[in-house]
């Protein structure tokens, strides 16, 4: 018997109408996360809010985890656009370290203003859904590209490792804050310390 492929449709293969439905699901998910939190959110609620039928929703997202991962990745991508816009052009008065510290500080403040999105990011990071993992990998690549813009003067060999360290530190400090193991101020301070530490050799050249 031929197996039926139940995988969600790839974004690049969606029609404009399908992309509109996908955006509606993501917008509804983010709104509900803000209102009720991550734990109590159900796909049925998202569908009711977005006007997309439940059966149709699963053509776009394999599970609630996949939807939520795609939603936080979408929000985080817009955040990165805002963060990099301010630092896109090199500033003579800012060192590479100062630019990166400004970037992560403003990023942490954005999550402070939207703590439910910080909880969402941490919650979906533990998902075993392969499509959720794919969405999170997309977010990680967006982080890497944004940090590459902010720290564009780093040599390629060292720059890749520095970006990975900063990205992992950011995720780690958000997790520590969301799970109550640290305060936001301490998390932000440690993240900035990591940035200064890994970039110090390049600023001294």
C-alpha positions in Angstrom: 0.0 0.0 0.0 1.3 3.5 -0.9 2.1 5.7 2.1 0.4 9.0 2.2 2.8 11.9 2.8 1.3 13.9 5.8 4.2 16.4 5.9 3.1 20.0 6.0 3.5 21.9 2.7 6.8 23.7 2.3 6.6 27.4 2.6 8.3 27.9 -0.8 5.6 25.8 -2.5 2.6 27.8 -1.0 0.3 30.0 -3.1 -0.3 33.6 -2.0 -3.6 32.4 -0.4 -1.9 29.6 1.5 0.8 32.0 2.7 -2.0 34.3 3.9 -3.6 31.5 5.9 -0.1 30.6 7.3 0.4 34.2 8.4 -3.0 34.2 10.0 -2.2 31.1 12.1 1.1 32.5 13.2 -0.5 35.9 14.2 -3.2 34.1 16.1 -0.7 31.9 17.9 1.4 34.9 19.0 -1.7 36.8 20.2 -2.9 33.8 22.2 0.6 33.2 23.7 0.6 36.9 24.9 -2.9 36.5 26.3 -2.9 33.1 27.9 0.7 31.8 27.9 2.3 28.9 26.2 1.1 26.0 28.3 -2.6 26.4 27.8 -2.6 27.2 24.1 -4.4 24.7 21.9 -4.5 24.4 18.1 -8.3 24.6 18.3 -8.0 28.1 19.8 -5.6 29.2 17.2 -7.8 28.0 14.4 -10.9 29.7 15.9 -8.9 33.0 16.3 -7.4 32.8 12.8 -10.5 31.6 10.9 -8.6 28.6 9.5 -10.2 25.2 9.8 -8.4 22.7 12.1 -7.8 20.2 9.4 -6.5 22.8 7.1 -4.1 24.1 9.8 -2.3 20.8 9.8 -1.5 21.2 6.1 0.8 24.1 7.2 2.0 22.9 10.6 2.7 19.3 11.7 1.9 20.0 15.3 1.4 22.7 17.9 5.1 22.7 18.5 5.8 23.3 14.8 3.3 26.2 14.8 4.8 27.8 17.9 8.4 27.3 16.7 7.5 29.0 13.4 5.7 31.7 15.3 8.7 32.6 17.5 11.1 32.3 14.6 8.9 34.8 12.7 8.7 37.3 15.6 12.5 36.9 16.3 13.3 37.6 12.6 11.4 40.9 12.8 13.2 41.7 16.0 16.6 41.0 14.4 15.6 43.4 11.5 15.0 46.2 14.0 18.2 45.4 16.0 20.5 45.4 13.0 18.9 48.5 11.3 20.3 50.7 14.1 23.8 49.2 13.6 23.9 48.5 9.9 26.3 51.3 9.1 29.7 51.3 10.9 30.0 53.9 13.6 33.5 55.3 14.1 32.8 55.9 17.8 31.8 52.3 18.5 34.2 49.4 18.6 33.2 45.9 17.4 32.6 44.9 21.0 30.4 48.0 21.7 28.3 47.3 18.6 27.7 43.7 19.7 27.0 44.6 23.3 24.4 47.2 22.1 22.8 44.5 19.9 22.4 41.8 22.6 21.3 44.4 25.2 18.5 45.7 23.0 17.6 42.1 22.2 17.3 41.2 25.8 15.2 44.3 26.5 12.8 43.3 23.7 12.3 39.9 25.4 11.8 41.7 28.7 8.9 43.6 27.1 7.5 40.4 25.8 8.3 37.8 28.5 5.7 35.3 27.1 7.8 35.2 23.9 10.9 34.4 25.9 9.0 31.6 27.5 7.8 30.5 24.1 11.3 30.4 22.7 12.6 28.3 25.6 9.6 26.0 25.5 9.9 25.1 21.8 13.6 24.6 22.1 12.9 21.3 23.8 10.5 20.0 21.1 11.2 16.7 19.4 9.1 17.6 16.3 11.5 17.6 13.3 9.6 20.4 11.7 9.8 22.5 14.9 13.5 21.8 14.9 13.8 23.0 11.3 12.1 26.3 12.3 14.5 26.7 15.2 17.4 26.1 12.9 16.1 28.8 10.6 16.0 31.1 13.6 19.6 30.2 14.5 20.7 31.0 10.9 19.0 34.3 11.2 20.8 35.0 14.4 24.1 34.2 12.8 23.4 36.5 9.8 22.4 39.3 12.1 25.5 38.9 14.2 27.5 38.8 11.0 26.1 42.2 10.1 26.8 43.6 13.5 30.3 42.2 13.7 31.2 42.5 10.1 34.8 43.4 10.6 35.7 40.1 12.2 37.9 37.7 10.1 35.8 34.8 8.7 37.7 32.1 10.6 37.2 33.5 14.0 33.9 35.3 13.3 31.9 32.1 12.8 33.0 30.7 16.2 32.4 34.0 17.9 28.8 34.2 16.5 28.1 30.7 17.6 29.3 31.4 21.2 27.2 34.6 21.4 24.1 32.8 20.0 24.4 29.9 22.5 25.0 32.3 25.3 21.9 34.3 24.4 19.8 31.2 24.4 21.3 30.0 27.6 20.7 33.2 29.5 17.1 33.5 28.3 16.6 29.9 29.5 18.1 30.7 32.9 15.9 33.8 33.3 12.6 32.1 32.1 13.2 29.1 34.4 13.8 31.3 37.4 17.4 30.4 37.9 18.6 34.0 37.5 17.2 37.5 37.3 17.0 39.3 34.0 19.6 41.9 35.0 22.1 39.1 35.9 21.3 37.3 32.7 21.9 40.4 30.6 25.1 41.2 32.4 26.5 37.7 31.9 25.6 37.8 28.2 27.3 41.2 27.7 30.4 39.8 29.6 30.5 36.9 27.2 30.4 39.3 24.2 33.2 41.4 25.7 35.3 38.3 26.4 35.1 36.7 23.0 35.5 40.0 21.1 38.4 41.4 23.2 41.2 39.8 21.1 39.7 41.4 17.9 39.3 44.9 19.4 42.9 45.0 20.6 44.3 44.4 17.1 
